[in-house]
């Protein structure tokens, strides 16, 4: 069942309270439409992004997973850029079914940079965008 805007607002508040301030690492493309990140800290150990046409979703899990990863151009950009990124916050954009994850990364010259991972949770029209600190699209999956 697709998530509604009001439900997303409540869920974003939950994600922000439970996962903000943690690091993402070990990015894994589990299937062509499922991305896992290892989460630092306790309680939740994995953040899953499921890019399913009928029901796109994001959820934390207590289970971590270590499998061989598939490859795709978008995934390689995501994996390279978000290695050991720090989660600043989760937010809902506008009153829509769009979730934004604000991140801090360390670039190739060891400077902090901002990134935003935008997850549009619209059935049949989902998108996953990685934006740089100037809100320019760095990588896109649609």
C-alpha positions as CSV (number, residue, x, y, z in Angstrom):
1,X,0.0,0.0,0.0
2,X,1.6,3.3,-1.0
3,X,2.5,5.7,1.8
4,X,0.4,8.9,2.2
5,X,1.9,12.3,2.8
6,X,0.7,12.5,6.4
7,X,2.0,9.0,7.2
8,X,5.4,10.0,5.6
9,X,5.6,13.0,8.0
10,X,5.2,10.8,11.0
11,X,7.7,8.3,9.6
12,X,10.3,11.0,8.8
13,X,10.0,12.1,12.5
14,X,10.6,8.5,13.5
15,X,13.6,8.1,11.2
16,X,15.1,11.4,12.3
17,X,14.9,10.4,16.0
18,X,16.3,6.9,15.5
19,X,19.0,7.3,12.8
20,X,20.1,10.9,12.7
21,X,23.8,11.3,13.8
22,X,24.9,7.9,12.5
23,X,27.2,6.9,9.6
24,X,26.2,5.1,6.4
25,X,28.8,2.6,5.1
26,X,29.1,-0.7,3.1
27,X,26.7,0.3,0.4
28,X,25.3,-2.8,-1.3
29,X,23.1,-3.2,-4.3
30,X,21.2,-6.3,-3.3
31,X,19.0,-6.4,-6.4
32,X,18.5,-4.1,-9.3
33,X,16.0,-2.1,-7.2
34,X,17.2,-2.6,-3.6
35,X,20.0,-0.7,-1.9
36,X,21.3,-1.5,1.6
37,X,23.5,0.7,3.7
38,X,25.2,-0.4,6.9
39,X,24.3,1.9,9.8
40,X,26.7,2.6,12.7
41,X,25.6,2.4,16.2
42,X,23.1,0.3,18.0
43,X,19.5,-0.9,17.5
44,X,19.3,-0.5,13.7
45,X,22.1,-1.9,11.6
46,X,20.8,-1.5,8.1
47,X,19.0,1.2,6.1
48,X,17.1,-0.2,3.1
49,X,16.0,1.7,0.1
50,X,13.6,-0.3,-2.0
51,X,13.0,1.2,-5.5
52,X,9.9,-0.9,-6.3
53,X,7.6,0.4,-8.9
54,X,4.4,-0.3,-7.0
55,X,5.6,0.5,-3.5
56,X,8.9,2.4,-3.1
57,X,10.0,2.5,0.5
58,X,12.8,3.1,3.0
59,X,13.2,1.4,6.3
60,X,15.7,0.6,9.0
61,X,16.4,-3.0,10.1
62,X,18.0,-4.6,13.0
63,X,19.6,-7.1,10.7
64,X,22.8,-6.3,8.9
65,X,23.6,-8.1,5.6
66,X,26.9,-9.0,3.9
67,X,26.5,-10.3,0.3
68,X,28.1,-9.8,-3.0
69,X,26.9,-6.6,-4.6
70,X,25.5,-6.1,-8.1
71,X,26.7,-3.2,-10.1
72,X,25.1,-0.3,-12.0
73,X,26.4,3.2,-13.0
74,X,24.1,4.9,-10.5
75,X,25.0,2.5,-7.7
76,X,28.8,3.0,-8.3
77,X,28.4,6.8,-8.0
78,X,26.3,6.3,-4.8
79,X,28.8,3.9,-3.3
80,X,31.8,6.0,-4.1
81,X,30.3,9.3,-2.9
82,X,28.5,8.2,0.2
83,X,31.2,5.9,1.7
84,X,31.1,6.6,5.4
85,X,28.7,9.6,5.1
86,X,27.2,11.1,8.2
87,X,23.4,11.5,8.5
88,X,22.5,15.1,9.5
89,X,18.7,14.8,9.3
90,X,15.7,13.3,7.6
91,X,13.0,15.6,6.3
92,X,9.9,15.7,4.1
93,X,9.9,18.1,1.2
94,X,6.8,20.2,1.1
95,X,3.6,18.3,1.8
96,X,4.5,15.7,-0.7
97,X,5.7,12.1,-0.6
98,X,9.4,13.1,-1.0
99,X,11.9,12.2,1.6
100,X,15.3,14.1,1.9
101,X,18.3,12.7,3.8
102,X,20.9,15.4,4.5
103,X,24.4,14.0,4.6
104,X,28.0,15.1,5.2
105,X,30.7,13.4,3.3
106,X,34.5,13.6,3.2
107,X,35.6,14.3,-0.4
108,X,38.8,13.1,-2.1
109,X,40.9,15.9,-0.6
110,X,39.6,15.3,2.9
111,X,37.2,18.2,3.1
112,X,33.6,18.0,4.4
113,X,30.9,18.5,1.8
114,X,27.1,18.4,1.9
115,X,25.0,15.9,0.0
116,X,21.3,15.3,-0.1
117,X,19.7,12.0,-1.0
118,X,16.2,12.7,-2.3
119,X,13.8,9.7,-2.4
120,X,10.5,10.4,-4.3
121,X,8.1,7.8,-3.0
122,X,5.5,8.0,-5.8
123,X,4.3,4.6,-7.0
124,X,5.2,4.1,-10.7
125,X,7.1,7.4,-10.7
126,X,9.7,7.0,-8.0
127,X,13.1,8.7,-8.3
128,X,16.3,8.6,-6.2
129,X,18.5,11.7,-6.6
130,X,21.9,12.5,-5.1
131,X,22.4,16.2,-4.9
132,X,25.7,18.1,-4.2
133,X,25.9,20.9,-1.7
134,X,24.7,23.4,-4.3
135,X,21.6,21.2,-4.9
136,X,22.8,20.2,-8.4
137,X,22.1,16.6,-9.4
138,X,25.2,14.5,-8.9
139,X,23.5,11.1,-9.7
140,X,20.0,10.0,-10.6
141,X,18.0,6.7,-10.6
142,X,14.5,6.7,-12.1
